[in-house]
């Protein structure tokens, strides 16, 4: 959570694999390079998941660029519960 803005950051992690990948969990090495992502097999690629209304354009751009790897547009649509929660209803994780 960014304390200055009270925004909860949500990420998608895709593991880079060689060959067949499970959509939403893994990304094939060849596809990652086709999409312009610099990585090696075994890497984890971290993507911001945009859910705030003010980030809608970034979510659409991300979907345009990377939809072969993940349906970022549906991630934005499915995040409505996140947008409607108040920050006080989300408990911090103790370390």
Steps between C-alpha positions, in 0.01 A plus 500: 500500500625847419453686826516845340202432273325216690496300176535123516731378222387179332740295287492203267805274498559285192771234514707467181502143370614317191212352303134477597399758762199511730323829419496741793780311679777455245622652176694320230852636451442548123178694557665720761773596253242552224327748733829684562554374853861440600520182704647155536337164568431480873449876541188651650343792313311745720211701353299772673129422495322831460158515664434865580277699268779757456727220368256373238709625206813327636299179543379518140851571369638208700228276356580620146869419541488178701160335445664192347651431842206600724156660468584826678166654395310235696729558798392866495130409465520235774665740746178689577495367859848647554385841379204501735682401820629768728863484597404456865333169414828351378718376783878535464702180491730472803865425428 
